[in-house]
Each structure stands twice: as C-alpha cells, then as structure tokens.
Amino acid sequence: GIQVEQSPPDLILQEGANSTLRCNFSDSVNNLQWFHQNPWGQLINLFYIPSGTKQNGRLSATTVATERYSLLYISSSQTTDSGVYFCAVEKGWASNTGKLIFGQGTTLQVKP
Amino acid sequence: DAGVIQSPRHEVTEMGQEVTLRCKPISGHDYLFWYRQTMMRGLELLIYFNNNVPIDDSGMPEDRFSAKMPNASFSTLKIQPSEPRDSAVYFCASSPFRGVGTDTQYFGPGTRLTVL
C-alpha cells in the first residue's frame, strides 16, 4: 500500500518562530489532508489540498503532487499550535472515496 | 452546526462485554468513517459508509467488530466480545460529497475505550 512519511517526528519551537512540516508519499494521490490533533485529542482539519497552495491565517500548505510531497508552514507560532500534525492521503488518480491513510504525525511543542 | 457527535466520550468495560459506540454525522454529509487510534498503530480507518451503505470494511480487525448505519443521521460501531487489545480511541468522521468524491473530513471528539 501507499507509504506516508512525515518529518520531523518531533519539533520544539519558541513562540514566534516559523516552521515547516513535510509529508512524503510513495504513490500518486487524489486526496491529501492536513490535520491538527490538539493536546485534548480533538482532530481538526486544516487543509484539503491534493495539489496547489492554500493559506489560512498563519498556516499555509503546498502540495506538489508530481513530486509526491506536501509541506505545511506555520508562521509566528503560538502555544496553541502545540499538538500533533497529521498528513493523510488517498491513493488514486480520479474520484476519491475518502479512504485516507495517515502518517505517523509530527509532534510540535511551542514554548512561551 | 453541532459538528460530529459521538457518545459515550469514555467507556470502561470488562473483557467479554459488548460495547456500542455511537455517532451522529454532520447533517447533509454523504460519507461516514470510523477510525481507531492507538499508540502502536496510529490512526487506522476501520470502515466507511456512503449514503448509509457500507463500502469498505477491510480495516475492521476481526469478526468481533461490526458497524451499522440505519439512517443518514446515526451510526454504531459494536464490539462483541470486547478484549483488552481493543482499548483505543475510536473516532467517527463525516464528509460531504464534492464533484469527484469526498471532501474535507470532520472528526468527532472520539470515544476513549478501556477494556479491563
């Protein structure tokens, strides 16, 4: 099956710093989503981004489908950004079913 | 919108007992997904439904697990009999249909299951 690798596995930042999280995948995808799991366990969808670039406030994401990777940028990090960031993909070319395969996540800690 | 609703939020049971987890998806969403999260295996898709019909249950670990969606606003995941290795957080998620398929998935708060 498709492999999803996220890096780095752990990241510690000082509040205000910027960071880039990476997601590599081993096959073509038609569905890619980034999620944030906060310290209370809630999973929040950040981006649906099978290709291209999107921005939402201090967060932005870019997926280069032809090169099989996606990047999540966090600017001016805040303590509330702490948690685990997951990349999830679905293998395929055309219509997608939502059958996502999750990476192992990047655990981010933002210190005040 | 209330988001995806799951109940109970926490469940502690003894080995051999039946466990039923419940989910109410976001109104109007066509897809419903059940996931399990453990430290060892991460987040795994167990089963998903499209318009109340089970489409893919290849992630269901064994016959002790079953899921139903009797209508568009309710789904259950049942474990019978439960075992300690079933201890995990179980998430339900829903997604609307968009063009060529599903769109953003919205997760419920999860049910933390502990089997003693």
Interface residues (C-beta under 8 A of the other chain):
Chain A: N30 N31 Q33 F35 G41 Q42 L43 I44 N45 Y48 F86 A88 A94 S95 N96 T97 G98 K99 L100 I101 F102 G103 Q104 G105
Chain B: Y31 F33 G42 L43 E44 L45 Y48 N50 I55 D56 V89 F91 A93 S95 V100 G101 T102 D103 T104 Q105 Y106 F107 P109 G110 R112
